[in-house]
Each structure stands twice: as structure tokens, then as C-alpha cells.
Amino acid sequence: MGSKVSLDDVLKYVDGQRDFVIELYRGFIPIKALAPENGGDGEWDRANYLLGVVRRYFDEVRVIEAPDNRVSRGSRPNIVA
């Protein structure tokens, strides 16, 4: 069995990611991602931003498109990494 990781180790790691998360959200939050029922055109712009980030950290990234003819792209994205 592998070595155990303590809660303190996890909390230190998470705390060390603070600046990364702040920068991620500074780019992520301003991008509109409203559902059609809320007057938006879906989530593709925000998803593309997120894809650029996720692809740096995961070997396999898939986008599963959910068909939706209410948005200009014709689908709404789901990202699996």
C-alpha cells in the first residue's frame, strides 16, 4: 500500500493553489455563459477558456456536446477530463 497523506498535507497543498485559482477565476468569471432560458447563447465561450486550462493538466480531455437548437452553436458543451 502507498503512504498515507494527512489532512494537514492536503490543506497545505490546497492553500498553495490559491494564486492559481484566483487567476483561473479572473479569466473565467467575466465570460458570459447563460442558458437560453436566461437569455444567453450557452456556454461555449466559457468552455473554450476552460479547455485551454484543462488541457495543460490532463492527458485526456473530451468534450461531449449536448444538442440544443436554442443556441447558435447547436449544442452545449460538457467537459470531461
KOLFIKOL-380723 format. One record per residue: residue number from 1; residue in one letter; chain; x, y, z of N, C-alpha, C, O in turn. Coordinates in steps of 0.02 Angstrom, whole numbers, always signed. Example, Ala and Ser with C-alpha at 12.3 -4.5 7.8 and 13.67 -1.06 7.14 Angstrom:
BEGIN
<rec fike="1" tordren="a" tortor="A" n_c1="+660" n_c2="-284" n_c3="+390" ca_c1="+615" ca_c2="-225" ca_c3="+390" c_c1="+660" c_c2="-165" c_c3="+390" o_c1="+712" o_c2="-166" o_c3="+423"/>
<rec fike="2" tordren="s" tortor="A" n_c1="+642" n_c2="-112" n_c3="+354" ca_c1="+684" ca_c2="-53" ca_c3="+357" c_c1="+645" c_c2="+2" c_c3="+394" o_c1="+670" o_c2="+57" o_c3="+402"/>
REM end
This chain:
BEGIN
<rec fike="1" tordren="m" tortor="A" n_c1="+42" n_c2="-59" n_c3="+0" ca_c1="+0" ca_c2="+0" ca_c3="+0" c_c1="+44" c_c2="+62" c_c3="+0" o_c1="+100" o_c2="+61" o_c3="+26"/>
<rec fike="2" tordren="g" tortor="A" n_c1="+17" n_c2="+116" n_c3="-29" ca_c1="+54" ca_c2="+179" ca_c3="-32" c_c1="+53" c_c2="+214" c_c3="+35" o_c1="+19" o_c2="+194" o_c3="+82"/>
<rec fike="3" tordren="s" tortor="A" n_c1="+92" n_c2="+266" n_c3="+39" ca_c1="+95" ca_c2="+305" ca_c3="+102" c_c1="+31" c_c2="+345" c_c3="+110" o_c1="-1" o_c2="+366" o_c3="+61"/>
<rec fike="4" tordren="k" tortor="A" n_c1="+14" n_c2="+357" n_c3="+173" ca_c1="-46" ca_c2="+396" ca_c3="+187" c_c1="-30" c_c2="+470" c_c3="+185" o_c1="+25" o_c2="+491" o_c3="+202"/>
<rec fike="5" tordren="v" tortor="A" n_c1="-79" n_c2="+508" n_c3="+163" ca_c1="-73" ca_c2="+581" ca_c3="+160" c_c1="-117" c_c2="+609" c_c3="+216" o_c1="-175" o_c2="+591" o_c3="+222"/>
<rec fike="6" tordren="s" tortor="A" n_c1="-88" n_c2="+653" n_c3="+255" ca_c1="-126" ca_c2="+681" ca_c3="+310" c_c1="-170" c_c2="+738" c_c3="+287" o_c1="-160" o_c2="+767" o_c3="+233"/>
<rec fike="7" tordren="l" tortor="A" n_c1="-219" n_c2="+754" n_c3="+327" ca_c1="-263" ca_c2="+811" ca_c3="+313" c_c1="-221" c_c2="+875" c_c3="+309" o_c1="-235" o_c2="+918" o_c3="+267"/>
<rec fike="8" tordren="d" tortor="A" n_c1="-173" n_c2="+882" n_c3="+353" ca_c1="-129" ca_c2="+941" ca_c3="+351" c_c1="-93" c_c2="+947" c_c3="+284" o_c1="-86" o_c2="+1002" o_c3="+257"/>
<rec fike="9" tordren="d" tortor="A" n_c1="-70" n_c2="+891" n_c3="+257" ca_c1="-37" ca_c2="+892" ca_c3="+192" c_c1="-85" c_c2="+916" c_c3="+137" o_c1="-66" o_c2="+956" o_c3="+95"/>
<rec fike="10" tordren="v" tortor="A" n_c1="-145" n_c2="+891" n_c3="+140" ca_c1="-195" ca_c2="+910" ca_c3="+90" c_c1="-211" c_c2="+985" c_c3="+96" o_c1="-214" o_c2="+1020" o_c3="+45"/>
<rec fike="11" tordren="l" tortor="A" n_c1="-221" n_c2="+1008" n_c3="+156" ca_c1="-237" ca_c2="+1079" ca_c3="+167" c_c1="-179" c_c2="+1124" c_c3="+145" o_c1="-192" o_c2="+1178" o_c3="+117"/>
<rec fike="12" tordren="k" tortor="A" n_c1="-118" n_c2="+1104" n_c3="+156" ca_c1="-60" ca_c2="+1143" ca_c3="+134" c_c1="-58" c_c2="+1145" c_c3="+58" o_c1="-43" o_c2="+1198" o_c3="+29"/>
<rec fike="13" tordren="y" tortor="A" n_c1="-72" n_c2="+1089" n_c3="+26" ca_c1="-72" ca_c2="+1088" ca_c3="-47" c_c1="-126" c_c2="+1134" c_c3="-75" o_c1="-113" o_c2="+1174" o_c3="-120"/>
<rec fike="14" tordren="v" tortor="A" n_c1="-186" n_c2="+1129" n_c3="-47" ca_c1="-242" ca_c2="+1170" ca_c3="-70" c_c1="-225" c_c2="+1244" c_c3="-60" o_c1="-237" o_c2="+1285" o_c3="-104"/>
<rec fike="15" tordren="d" tortor="A" n_c1="-198" n_c2="+1261" n_c3="-3" ca_c1="-180" ca_c2="+1330" ca_c3="+11" c_c1="-127" c_c2="+1355" c_c3="-39" o_c1="-127" o_c2="+1414" o_c3="-57"/>
<rec fike="16" tordren="g" tortor="A" n_c1="-83" n_c2="+1311" n_c3="-59" ca_c1="-31" ca_c2="+1328" ca_c3="-107" c_c1="-58" c_c2="+1341" c_c3="-177" o_c1="-23" o_c2="+1369" o_c3="-219"/>
<rec fike="17" tordren="q" tortor="A" n_c1="-120" n_c2="+1321" n_c3="-190" ca_c1="-151" ca_c2="+1331" ca_c3="-256" c_c1="-192" c_c2="+1396" c_c3="-259" o_c1="-224" o_c2="+1410" o_c3="-310"/>
<rec fike="18" tordren="r" tortor="A" n_c1="-191" n_c2="+1434" n_c3="-206" ca_c1="-232" ca_c2="+1495" ca_c3="-201" c_c1="-222" c_c2="+1542" c_c3="-261" o_c1="-271" o_c2="+1562" o_c3="-292"/>
<rec fike="19" tordren="d" tortor="A" n_c1="-161" n_c2="+1560" n_c3="-276" ca_c1="-148" ca_c2="+1607" ca_c3="-331" c_c1="-171" c_c2="+1579" c_c3="-398" o_c1="-198" o_c2="+1616" o_c3="-440"/>
<rec fike="20" tordren="f" tortor="A" n_c1="-161" n_c2="+1514" n_c3="-409" ca_c1="-184" ca_c2="+1483" ca_c3="-471" c_c1="-259" c_c2="+1489" c_c3="-478" o_c1="-284" o_c2="+1507" o_c3="-531"/>
<rec fike="21" tordren="v" tortor="A" n_c1="-295" n_c2="+1474" n_c3="-425" ca_c1="-368" ca_c2="+1476" ca_c3="-427" c_c1="-393" c_c2="+1548" c_c3="-438" o_c1="-440" o_c2="+1558" o_c3="-476"/>
<rec fike="22" tordren="i" tortor="A" n_c1="-362" n_c2="+1596" n_c3="-405" ca_c1="-382" ca_c2="+1666" ca_c3="-415" c_c1="-372" c_c2="+1686" c_c3="-487" o_c1="-417" o_c2="+1717" o_c3="-517"/>
<rec fike="23" tordren="e" tortor="A" n_c1="-316" n_c2="+1670" n_c3="-517" ca_c1="-303" ca_c2="+1687" ca_c3="-587" c_c1="-351" c_c2="+1651" c_c3="-634" o_c1="-375" o_c2="+1680" o_c3="-683"/>
<rec fike="24" tordren="l" tortor="A" n_c1="-365" n_c2="+1588" n_c3="-619" ca_c1="-413" ca_c2="+1550" ca_c3="-659" c_c1="-480" c_c2="+1585" c_c3="-660" o_c1="-510" o_c2="+1593" o_c3="-714"/>
<rec fike="25" tordren="y" tortor="A" n_c1="-504" n_c2="+1604" n_c3="-603" ca_c1="-570" ca_c2="+1635" ca_c3="-599" c_c1="-570" c_c2="+1707" c_c3="-626" o_c1="-621" o_c2="+1731" o_c3="-650"/>
<rec fike="26" tordren="r" tortor="A" n_c1="-514" n_c2="+1741" n_c3="-623" ca_c1="-511" ca_c2="+1808" ca_c3="-654" c_c1="-523" c_c2="+1804" c_c3="-729" o_c1="-551" o_c2="+1850" o_c3="-758"/>
<rec fike="27" tordren="g" tortor="A" n_c1="-501" n_c2="+1750" n_c3="-760" ca_c1="-514" ca_c2="+1741" ca_c3="-831" c_c1="-581" c_c2="+1710" c_c3="-845" o_c1="-612" o_c2="+1724" o_c3="-896"/>
<rec fike="28" tordren="f" tortor="A" n_c1="-603" n_c2="+1668" n_c3="-800" ca_c1="-663" ca_c2="+1627" ca_c3="-810" c_c1="-728" c_c2="+1666" c_c3="-798" o_c1="-774" o_c2="+1662" o_c3="-838"/>
<rec fike="29" tordren="i" tortor="A" n_c1="-731" n_c2="+1702" n_c3="-744" ca_c1="-794" ca_c2="+1734" ca_c3="-723" c_c1="-820" c_c2="+1786" c_c3="-773" o_c1="-880" o_c2="+1788" o_c3="-784"/>
<rec fike="30" tordren="p" tortor="A" n_c1="-777" n_c2="+1828" n_c3="-802" ca_c1="-804" ca_c2="+1879" ca_c3="-848" c_c1="-836" c_c2="+1851" c_c3="-912" o_c1="-872" o_c2="+1888" o_c3="-947"/>
<rec fike="31" tordren="i" tortor="A" n_c1="-824" n_c2="+1789" n_c3="-928" ca_c1="-851" ca_c2="+1760" ca_c3="-990" c_c1="-923" c_c2="+1738" c_c3="-978" o_c1="-936" o_c2="+1694" o_c3="-936"/>
<rec fike="32" tordren="k" tortor="A" n_c1="-969" n_c2="+1769" n_c3="-1014" ca_c1="-1040" ca_c2="+1752" ca_c3="-1004" c_c1="-1054" c_c2="+1680" c_c3="-1025" o_c1="-1027" o_c2="+1655" o_c3="-1074"/>
<rec fike="33" tordren="a" tortor="A" n_c1="-1095" n_c2="+1647" n_c3="-986" ca_c1="-1116" ca_c2="+1578" ca_c3="-1000" c_c1="-1187" c_c2="+1569" c_c3="-974" o_c1="-1198" o_c2="+1536" o_c3="-924"/>
<rec fike="34" tordren="l" tortor="A" n_c1="-1233" n_c2="+1598" n_c3="-1010" ca_c1="-1302" ca_c2="+1595" ca_c3="-989" c_c1="-1342" c_c2="+1546" c_c3="-1032" o_c1="-1333" o_c2="+1542" o_c3="-1093"/>
<rec fike="35" tordren="a" tortor="A" n_c1="-1384" n_c2="+1509" n_c3="-1000" ca_c1="-1428" ca_c2="+1462" ca_c3="-1034" c_c1="-1480" c_c2="+1501" c_c3="-1075" o_c1="-1496" o_c2="+1558" o_c3="-1058"/>
<rec fike="36" tordren="p" tortor="A" n_c1="-1505" n_c2="+1471" n_c3="-1128" ca_c1="-1555" ca_c2="+1505" ca_c3="-1169" c_c1="-1616" c_c2="+1529" c_c3="-1130" o_c1="-1643" o_c2="+1582" o_c3="-1145"/>
<rec fike="37" tordren="e" tortor="A" n_c1="-1637" n_c2="+1491" n_c3="-1081" ca_c1="-1695" ca_c2="+1511" ca_c3="-1042" c_c1="-1682" c_c2="+1573" c_c3="-1000" o_c1="-1728" o_c2="+1603" o_c3="-972"/>
<rec fike="38" tordren="n" tortor="A" n_c1="-1618" n_c2="+1593" n_c3="-995" ca_c1="-1599" ca_c2="+1653" ca_c3="-959" c_c1="-1574" c_c2="+1708" c_c3="-1007" o_c1="-1542" o_c2="+1756" o_c3="-986"/>
<rec fike="39" tordren="g" tortor="A" n_c1="-1590" n_c2="+1699" n_c3="-1071" ca_c1="-1572" ca_c2="+1749" ca_c3="-1120" c_c1="-1502" c_c2="+1744" c_c3="-1148" o_c1="-1478" o_c2="+1790" o_c3="-1182"/>
<rec fike="40" tordren="g" tortor="A" n_c1="-1468" n_c2="+1688" n_c3="-1135" ca_c1="-1399" ca_c2="+1680" ca_c3="-1159" c_c1="-1394" c_c2="+1635" c_c3="-1220" o_c1="-1443" o_c2="+1608" o_c3="-1245"/>
<rec fike="41" tordren="d" tortor="A" n_c1="-1332" n_c2="+1628" n_c3="-1243" ca_c1="-1318" ca_c2="+1587" ca_c3="-1302" c_c1="-1278" c_c2="+1524" c_c3="-1282" o_c1="-1244" o_c2="+1495" o_c3="-1324"/>
<rec fike="42" tordren="g" tortor="A" n_c1="-1283" n_c2="+1504" n_c3="-1220" ca_c1="-1249" ca_c2="+1443" ca_c3="-1199" c_c1="-1181" c_c2="+1455" c_c3="-1169" o_c1="-1164" o_c2="+1512" o_c3="-1150"/>
<rec fike="43" tordren="e" tortor="A" n_c1="-1141" n_c2="+1402" n_c3="-1165" ca_c1="-1080" ca_c2="+1403" ca_c3="-1125" c_c1="-1016" c_c2="+1395" c_c3="-1166" o_c1="-962" o_c2="+1387" o_c3="-1136"/>
<rec fike="44" tordren="w" tortor="A" n_c1="-1019" n_c2="+1396" n_c3="-1232" ca_c1="-960" ca_c2="+1379" ca_c3="-1272" c_c1="-901" c_c2="+1426" c_c3="-1260" o_c1="-844" o_c2="+1402" o_c3="-1257"/>
<rec fike="45" tordren="d" tortor="A" n_c1="-912" n_c2="+1490" n_c3="-1253" ca_c1="-856" ca_c2="+1536" ca_c3="-1242" c_c1="-819" c_c2="+1519" c_c3="-1178" o_c1="-757" o_c2="+1516" o_c3="-1176"/>
<rec fike="46" tordren="r" tortor="A" n_c1="-856" n_c2="+1508" n_c3="-1126" ca_c1="-825" ca_c2="+1490" ca_c3="-1061" c_c1="-793" c_c2="+1421" c_c3="-1065" o_c1="-739" o_c2="+1411" o_c3="-1037"/>
<rec fike="47" tordren="a" tortor="A" n_c1="-824" n_c2="+1376" n_c3="-1099" ca_c1="-797" ca_c2="+1308" ca_c3="-1106" c_c1="-730" c_c2="+1310" c_c3="-1144" o_c1="-684" o_c2="+1274" o_c3="-1126"/>
<rec fike="48" tordren="n" tortor="A" n_c1="-725" n_c2="+1351" n_c3="-1195" ca_c1="-662" ca_c2="+1356" ca_c3="-1232" c_c1="-606" c_c2="+1382" c_c3="-1188" o_c1="-549" o_c2="+1359" o_c3="-1194"/>
<rec fike="49" tordren="y" tortor="A" n_c1="-621" n_c2="+1430" n_c3="-1146" ca_c1="-571" ca_c2="+1455" ca_c3="-1098" c_c1="-549" c_c2="+1398" c_c3="-1052" o_c1="-489" o_c2="+1387" o_c3="-1042"/>
<rec fike="50" tordren="l" tortor="A" n_c1="-597" n_c2="+1364" n_c3="-1024" ca_c1="-582" ca_c2="+1309" ca_c3="-978" c_c1="-544" c_c2="+1253" c_c3="-1012" o_c1="-499" o_c2="+1224" o_c3="-982"/>
<rec fike="51" tordren="l" tortor="A" n_c1="-560" n_c2="+1239" n_c3="-1075" ca_c1="-523" ca_c2="+1187" ca_c3="-1112" c_c1="-449" c_c2="+1204" c_c3="-1117" o_c1="-406" o_c2="+1161" o_c3="-1111"/>
<rec fike="52" tordren="g" tortor="A" n_c1="-433" n_c2="+1268" n_c3="-1129" ca_c1="-364" ca_c2="+1289" ca_c3="-1132" c_c1="-326" c_c2="+1276" c_c3="-1068" o_c1="-267" o_c2="+1261" o_c3="-1069"/>
<rec fike="53" tordren="v" tortor="A" n_c1="-360" n_c2="+1282" n_c3="-1012" ca_c1="-329" ca_c2="+1269" ca_c3="-947" c_c1="-324" c_c2="+1194" c_c3="-935" o_c1="-271" o_c2="+1169" o_c3="-917"/>
<rec fike="54" tordren="v" tortor="A" n_c1="-379" n_c2="+1159" n_c3="-943" ca_c1="-383" ca_c2="+1088" ca_c3="-927" c_c1="-333" c_c2="+1046" c_c3="-967" o_c1="-304" o_c2="+999" o_c3="-942"/>
<rec fike="55" tordren="r" tortor="A" n_c1="-324" n_c2="+1064" n_c3="-1030" ca_c1="-278" ca_c2="+1025" ca_c3="-1073" c_c1="-206" c_c2="+1028" c_c3="-1050" o_c1="-166" o_c2="+986" o_c3="-1069"/>
<rec fike="56" tordren="r" tortor="A" n_c1="-189" n_c2="+1077" n_c3="-1010" ca_c1="-120" ca_c2="+1081" ca_c3="-983" c_c1="-110" c_c2="+1031" c_c3="-926" o_c1="-53" o_c2="+1015" o_c3="-909"/>
<rec fike="57" tordren="y" tortor="A" n_c1="-164" n_c2="+1007" n_c3="-896" ca_c1="-158" ca_c2="+965" ca_c3="-836" c_c1="-182" c_c2="+893" c_c3="-844" o_c1="-168" o_c2="+851" o_c3="-801"/>
<rec fike="58" tordren="f" tortor="A" n_c1="-218" n_c2="+879" n_c3="-897" ca_c1="-245" ca_c2="+812" ca_c3="-906" c_c1="-223" c_c2="+783" c_c3="-973" o_c1="-220" o_c2="+819" o_c3="-1023"/>
<rec fike="59" tordren="d" tortor="A" n_c1="-207" n_c2="+719" n_c3="-973" ca_c1="-186" ca_c2="+685" ca_c3="-1034" c_c1="-245" c_c2="+674" c_c3="-1082" o_c1="-236" o_c2="+676" o_c3="-1143"/>
<rec fike="60" tordren="e" tortor="A" n_c1="-303" n_c2="+663" n_c3="-1054" ca_c1="-361" ca_c2="+650" ca_c3="-1096" c_c1="-416" c_c2="+699" c_c3="-1078" o_c1="-437" o_c2="+704" o_c3="-1020"/>
<rec fike="61" tordren="v" tortor="A" n_c1="-440" n_c2="+735" n_c3="-1127" ca_c1="-494" ca_c2="+783" ca_c3="-1118" c_c1="-545" c_c2="+771" c_c3="-1174" o_c1="-527" o_c2="+767" o_c3="-1232"/>
<rec fike="62" tordren="r" tortor="A" n_c1="-607" n_c2="+765" n_c3="-1154" ca_c1="-660" ca_c2="+755" ca_c3="-1204" c_c1="-714" c_c2="+808" c_c3="-1194" o_c1="-728" o_c2="+830" o_c3="-1139"/>
<rec fike="63" tordren="v" tortor="A" n_c1="-742" n_c2="+828" n_c3="-1250" ca_c1="-800" ca_c2="+873" ca_c3="-1248" c_c1="-859" c_c2="+833" c_c3="-1274" o_c1="-858" o_c2="+807" o_c3="-1330"/>
<rec fike="64" tordren="i" tortor="A" n_c1="-910" n_c2="+829" n_c3="-1233" ca_c1="-971" ca_c2="+795" ca_c3="-1252" c_c1="-1023" c_c2="+850" c_c3="-1265" o_c1="-1040" o_c2="+889" o_c3="-1220"/>
<rec fike="65" tordren="e" tortor="A" n_c1="-1047" n_c2="+852" n_c3="-1326" ca_c1="-1094" ca_c2="+904" ca_c3="-1344" c_c1="-1166" c_c2="+880" c_c3="-1334" o_c1="-1186" o_c2="+828" o_c3="-1359"/>
<rec fike="66" tordren="a" tortor="A" n_c1="-1203" n_c2="+920" n_c3="-1298" ca_c1="-1274" ca_c2="+906" ca_c3="-1288" c_c1="-1313" c_c2="+947" c_c3="-1339" o_c1="-1313" o_c2="+1009" o_c3="-1335"/>
<rec fike="67" tordren="p" tortor="A" n_c1="-1346" n_c2="+916" n_c3="-1386" ca_c1="-1383" ca_c2="+953" ca_c3="-1437" c_c1="-1434" c_c2="+1001" c_c3="-1406" o_c1="-1471" o_c2="+984" o_c3="-1360"/>
<rec fike="68" tordren="d" tortor="A" n_c1="-1435" n_c2="+1062" n_c3="-1433" ca_c1="-1482" ca_c2="+1112" ca_c3="-1409" c_c1="-1491" c_c2="+1164" c_c3="-1465" o_c1="-1447" o_c2="+1206" o_c3="-1475"/>
<rec fike="69" tordren="n" tortor="A" n_c1="-1546" n_c2="+1160" n_c3="-1500" ca_c1="-1557" ca_c2="+1205" ca_c3="-1556" c_c1="-1575" c_c2="+1276" c_c3="-1536" o_c1="-1586" o_c2="+1319" o_c3="-1579"/>
<rec fike="70" tordren="r" tortor="A" n_c1="-1577" n_c2="+1290" n_c3="-1471" ca_c1="-1592" ca_c2="+1357" ca_c3="-1447" c_c1="-1530" c_c2="+1402" c_c3="-1446" o_c1="-1535" o_c2="+1462" o_c3="-1438"/>
<rec fike="71" tordren="v" tortor="A" n_c1="-1470" n_c2="+1372" n_c3="-1454" ca_c1="-1408" ca_c2="+1411" ca_c3="-1453" c_c1="-1377" c_c2="+1411" c_c3="-1523" o_c1="-1389" o_c2="+1365" o_c3="-1563"/>
<rec fike="72" tordren="s" tortor="A" n_c1="-1337" n_c2="+1463" n_c3="-1538" ca_c1="-1311" ca_c2="+1471" ca_c3="-1605" c_c1="-1265" c_c2="+1414" c_c3="-1627" o_c1="-1262" o_c2="+1398" o_c3="-1686"/>
<rec fike="73" tordren="r" tortor="A" n_c1="-1229" n_c2="+1384" n_c3="-1580" ca_c1="-1183" ca_c2="+1330" ca_c3="-1597" c_c1="-1221" c_c2="+1264" c_c3="-1608" o_c1="-1193" o_c2="+1216" o_c3="-1636"/>
<rec fike="74" tordren="g" tortor="A" n_c1="-1282" n_c2="+1260" n_c3="-1585" ca_c1="-1323" ca_c2="+1199" ca_c3="-1594" c_c1="-1312" c_c2="+1147" c_c3="-1541" o_c1="-1343" o_c2="+1094" o_c3="-1542"/>
<rec fike="75" tordren="s" tortor="A" n_c1="-1267" n_c2="+1161" n_c3="-1494" ca_c1="-1254" ca_c2="+1114" ca_c3="-1439" c_c1="-1226" c_c2="+1151" c_c3="-1380" o_c1="-1205" o_c2="+1209" o_c3="-1385"/>
<rec fike="76" tordren="r" tortor="A" n_c1="-1226" n_c2="+1117" n_c3="-1323" ca_c1="-1197" ca_c2="+1144" ca_c3="-1262" c_c1="-1145" c_c2="+1096" c_c3="-1237" o_c1="-1156" o_c2="+1035" o_c3="-1237"/>
<rec fike="77" tordren="p" tortor="A" n_c1="-1087" n_c2="+1121" n_c3="-1215" ca_c1="-1030" ca_c2="+1078" ca_c3="-1200" c_c1="-1030" c_c2="+1049" c_c3="-1130" o_c1="-1053" o_c2="+1080" o_c3="-1082"/>
<rec fike="78" tordren="n" tortor="A" n_c1="-1003" n_c2="+989" n_c3="-1125" ca_c1="-986" ca_c2="+957" ca_c3="-1061" c_c1="-914" c_c2="+934" c_c3="-1067" o_c1="-897" o_c2="+898" o_c3="-1114"/>
<rec fike="79" tordren="i" tortor="A" n_c1="-872" n_c2="+955" n_c3="-1021" ca_c1="-801" ca_c2="+938" ca_c3="-1024" c_c1="-786" c_c2="+883" c_c3="-973" o_c1="-805" o_c2="+887" o_c3="-915"/>
<rec fike="80" tordren="v" tortor="A" n_c1="-752" n_c2="+831" n_c3="-999" ca_c1="-732" ca_c2="+775" ca_c3="-956" c_c1="-657" c_c2="+769" c_c3="-961" o_c1="-629" o_c2="+762" o_c3="-1016"/>
<rec fike="81" tordren="a" tortor="A" n_c1="-623" n_c2="+771" n_c3="-904" ca_c1="-550" ca_c2="+766" ca_c3="-904" c_c1="-528" c_c2="+715" c_c3="-853" o_c1="-468" o_c2="+703" o_c3="-845"/>
REM end
